């Protein structure tokens, strides 16, 4: 369970390509995940379905390439959280990997103080979601194909609705461009046209290969992508830019 939980956290944060550090807020009954990218274009909130054993405080995950490497190398090892007593309190300090044959590796956590200083995730105050869709894989693949063609010059895409269809547009005006009918049969509409970063959104959408995924759009200028991995639920909040 412990290995699966950390593997899930890494997959839904660091492996996206733009998250460098993650905060894990643990209690005896829950485990919450918080992260934000360096450019503040994506905020991540997560809840694991089960608490993380022996983590009943706040820790930070940095050097996540190393953590991913340990996880991949020790897929069948025994994994445990090591605690140290500090000022009379047992605090989680590292993740230990032991293959039972004398091979041991340890990944050190960031302290709660350091995690709170370096991973400052703003609270999400909520929004009215005007359009909600469950994207089809073929539409995500199509968006990815156009990103491969236009992505070097166009870093963002514009979202709009017309009748019961949700459209994604890359590029505009007298330039190379594409418009994709991303979802049909929608309810609700968007009065404003907002733009979002193409690379980050695509990275999140590609999680649909192994997770349940839903997209929400707000005329207030926000997108939320909800991902259910089976181990936890993750919400990615992306503030919009002007079209």
C-alpha positions as CSV (number, residue, x, y, z in Angstrom):
1,X,0.0,0.0,0.0
2,X,2.8,2.5,1.0
3,X,4.7,1.9,-2.3
4,X,1.5,2.3,-4.3
5,X,0.6,5.5,-2.6
6,X,4.0,7.2,-3.3
7,X,4.0,5.8,-6.8
8,X,0.6,7.4,-7.3
9,X,1.7,10.7,-5.9
10,X,4.7,10.9,-8.2
11,X,2.7,9.9,-11.2
12,X,0.1,12.6,-10.7
13,X,2.6,15.4,-9.9
14,X,6.2,15.1,-10.9
15,X,5.7,12.8,-13.9
16,X,3.5,15.5,-15.5
17,X,6.8,17.4,-16.2
18,X,6.1,20.7,-14.4
19,X,5.8,19.9,-10.6
20,X,9.0,20.0,-8.7
21,X,7.8,19.7,-5.1
22,X,4.8,18.2,-3.3
23,X,3.4,18.6,0.2
24,X,1.8,15.7,2.0
25,X,-0.4,16.6,4.9
26,X,-1.1,13.4,6.9
27,X,-3.2,12.5,9.9
28,X,-4.3,9.2,11.2
29,X,-7.4,9.3,9.1
30,X,-6.4,11.1,5.8
31,X,-3.7,12.2,3.5
32,X,-3.9,15.4,1.5
33,X,-1.7,16.3,-1.4
34,X,-0.8,19.9,-2.3
35,X,1.5,21.2,-5.1
36,X,2.0,24.2,-7.5
37,X,4.2,24.6,-10.5
38,X,6.9,27.3,-10.6
39,X,5.0,29.5,-13.0
40,X,1.8,29.2,-10.8
41,X,-0.2,28.0,-13.8
42,X,-1.4,24.8,-12.2
43,X,-2.4,24.2,-8.6
44,X,-2.9,20.6,-7.4
45,X,-5.1,19.4,-4.6
46,X,-5.4,15.7,-3.8
47,X,-6.9,13.3,-1.3
48,X,-5.8,9.7,-1.0
49,X,-8.4,7.1,-0.2
50,X,-6.3,5.8,2.7
51,X,-4.0,7.6,5.1
52,X,-0.3,7.1,4.6
53,X,1.0,4.8,7.3
54,X,3.2,6.4,9.9
55,X,2.8,9.9,8.4
56,X,0.7,12.0,10.8
57,X,2.2,15.3,10.1
58,X,3.3,17.5,7.1
59,X,6.2,16.4,5.0
60,X,7.6,17.7,1.7
61,X,8.8,15.8,-1.3
62,X,11.6,17.4,-3.3
63,X,14.3,15.8,-5.5
64,X,11.4,13.8,-7.0
65,X,13.6,12.3,-9.8
66,X,15.4,10.4,-7.0
67,X,12.2,9.3,-5.4
68,X,10.8,8.1,-8.7
69,X,14.1,6.2,-9.3
70,X,14.0,4.5,-6.0
71,X,10.3,3.5,-6.5
72,X,11.1,2.0,-10.0
73,X,14.2,0.2,-8.7
74,X,12.5,-1.2,-5.6
75,X,9.1,-2.2,-7.0
76,X,9.1,-5.4,-5.0
77,X,11.0,-4.2,-1.9
78,X,9.6,-3.7,1.5
79,X,8.9,0.1,1.9
80,X,8.6,1.8,5.3
81,X,8.5,5.2,6.8
82,X,11.3,5.9,9.3
83,X,10.6,8.3,12.2
84,X,13.0,10.2,14.5
85,X,12.2,11.6,17.9
86,X,12.6,15.3,17.9
87,X,11.8,17.3,21.1
88,X,9.8,14.3,22.4
89,X,7.8,14.0,19.1
90,X,8.2,11.2,16.6
91,X,8.4,12.7,13.1
92,X,8.7,11.0,9.7
93,X,12.1,11.8,8.2
94,X,12.6,9.3,5.4
95,X,11.2,6.5,3.2
96,X,13.2,3.3,3.4
97,X,13.5,0.7,0.6
98,X,14.7,-2.8,1.6
99,X,14.9,-5.7,-0.8
100,X,15.6,-8.2,1.9
101,X,19.0,-9.1,0.5
102,X,21.0,-6.4,2.2
103,X,20.3,-3.7,-0.4
104,X,18.8,-0.7,1.3
105,X,18.0,2.8,0.0
106,X,16.6,5.9,1.8
107,X,14.8,8.9,0.5
108,X,14.8,11.9,2.9
109,X,11.6,14.0,3.3
110,X,11.6,17.8,3.6
111,X,10.7,18.9,7.2
112,X,7.3,20.4,7.8
113,X,8.9,23.9,8.3
114,X,10.8,23.7,5.0
115,X,7.8,22.3,3.2
116,X,5.5,25.1,4.4
117,X,8.1,27.7,3.4
118,X,8.8,26.3,-0.1
119,X,5.4,24.9,-1.1
120,X,2.9,27.6,-0.7
121,X,-0.4,26.5,-2.2
122,X,-3.2,29.0,-2.2
123,X,-6.6,27.9,-1.0
124,X,-9.2,27.4,-3.8
125,X,-12.2,29.6,-3.1
126,X,-14.5,27.7,-5.6
127,X,-16.1,28.6,-8.9
128,X,-19.3,28.1,-10.8
129,X,-18.6,25.4,-13.4
130,X,-20.6,26.2,-16.5
131,X,-19.5,23.3,-18.7
132,X,-18.4,19.8,-17.6
133,X,-17.2,17.0,-19.9
134,X,-15.6,13.6,-19.8
135,X,-13.1,13.8,-22.7
136,X,-12.7,10.9,-25.1
137,X,-9.2,9.5,-25.6
138,X,-9.4,10.0,-29.4
139,X,-10.1,13.7,-28.8
140,X,-7.1,14.0,-26.4
141,X,-4.9,12.2,-29.0
142,X,-6.2,14.6,-31.7
143,X,-5.3,17.6,-29.5
144,X,-1.9,16.1,-28.9
145,X,-1.3,15.7,-32.6
146,X,-2.1,19.3,-33.3
147,X,0.2,20.3,-30.4
148,X,3.0,18.4,-32.2
149,X,2.3,20.4,-35.3
150,X,1.7,23.9,-33.8
151,X,3.1,23.7,-30.3
152,X,6.5,25.2,-31.2
153,X,4.8,28.5,-32.0
154,X,1.5,28.3,-30.1
155,X,1.7,27.7,-26.4
156,X,-1.9,28.2,-25.4
157,X,-5.3,27.1,-26.7
158,X,-8.7,28.9,-26.6
159,X,-11.9,27.3,-25.3
160,X,-15.3,28.2,-26.6
161,X,-18.8,26.8,-27.0
162,X,-21.3,26.9,-29.9
163,X,-24.7,25.3,-29.3
164,X,-24.0,21.9,-27.8
165,X,-20.3,21.7,-28.8
166,X,-17.1,22.5,-26.9
167,X,-14.3,23.8,-29.2
168,X,-10.5,24.0,-28.6
169,X,-8.6,26.4,-30.9
170,X,-4.9,26.5,-31.4
171,X,-3.6,29.7,-33.2
172,X,-5.7,32.4,-34.6
173,X,-5.9,35.1,-37.3
174,X,-3.8,35.0,-40.5
175,X,-1.5,32.2,-39.1
176,X,-1.3,28.4,-39.0
177,X,-4.2,27.3,-36.8
178,X,-6.6,24.5,-35.9
179,X,-10.1,24.2,-34.3
180,X,-11.2,20.9,-32.7
181,X,-14.7,20.0,-31.7
182,X,-13.5,18.5,-28.5
183,X,-16.9,17.4,-27.0
184,X,-20.4,17.3,-28.3
185,X,-23.8,17.1,-26.6
186,X,-22.7,19.4,-23.8
187,X,-25.0,21.2,-21.5
188,X,-24.3,24.8,-20.5
189,X,-22.2,27.3,-22.4
190,X,-19.3,29.8,-22.1
191,X,-19.9,33.4,-22.8
192,X,-16.3,34.3,-22.7
193,X,-13.3,32.9,-24.5
194,X,-10.4,32.0,-22.3
195,X,-7.0,30.5,-23.0
196,X,-5.0,27.8,-21.1
197,X,-1.4,26.4,-21.4
198,X,-1.4,23.6,-23.9
199,X,1.5,21.5,-22.6
200,X,0.3,21.4,-19.0
201,X,-3.3,20.6,-19.9
202,X,-2.3,17.8,-22.3
203,X,0.0,16.3,-19.7
204,X,-2.9,16.1,-17.3
205,X,-5.3,14.8,-19.9
206,X,-3.0,11.9,-20.8
207,X,-3.6,10.5,-17.3
208,X,-6.9,9.2,-18.7
209,X,-5.1,6.1,-19.9
210,X,-5.2,4.7,-16.4
211,X,-7.5,7.1,-14.5
212,X,-11.1,8.4,-14.6
213,X,-11.0,12.1,-15.7
214,X,-13.4,15.0,-15.9
215,X,-13.0,18.5,-17.1
216,X,-14.8,21.6,-15.8
217,X,-14.8,25.1,-17.3
218,X,-15.9,28.3,-15.6
219,X,-16.9,31.6,-17.3
220,X,-15.1,33.2,-14.3
221,X,-11.8,32.2,-15.9
222,X,-10.9,28.8,-14.4
223,X,-10.5,25.2,-15.5
224,X,-10.6,22.2,-13.2
225,X,-9.5,18.7,-14.2
226,X,-10.6,16.0,-11.7
227,X,-8.6,12.7,-11.9
228,X,-9.6,9.6,-9.9
229,X,-6.7,7.1,-9.9
230,X,-8.3,4.5,-7.7
231,X,-5.6,5.3,-5.0
232,X,-6.7,8.9,-4.7
233,X,-8.5,11.9,-6.2
234,X,-6.6,14.8,-7.7
235,X,-7.9,18.2,-8.7
236,X,-5.9,20.4,-11.0
237,X,-6.9,24.1,-11.0
238,X,-5.7,26.2,-13.9
239,X,-6.5,30.0,-13.9
240,X,-7.3,31.2,-17.4
241,X,-5.6,33.9,-19.5
242,X,-7.1,36.1,-22.1
243,X,-7.9,34.6,-25.5
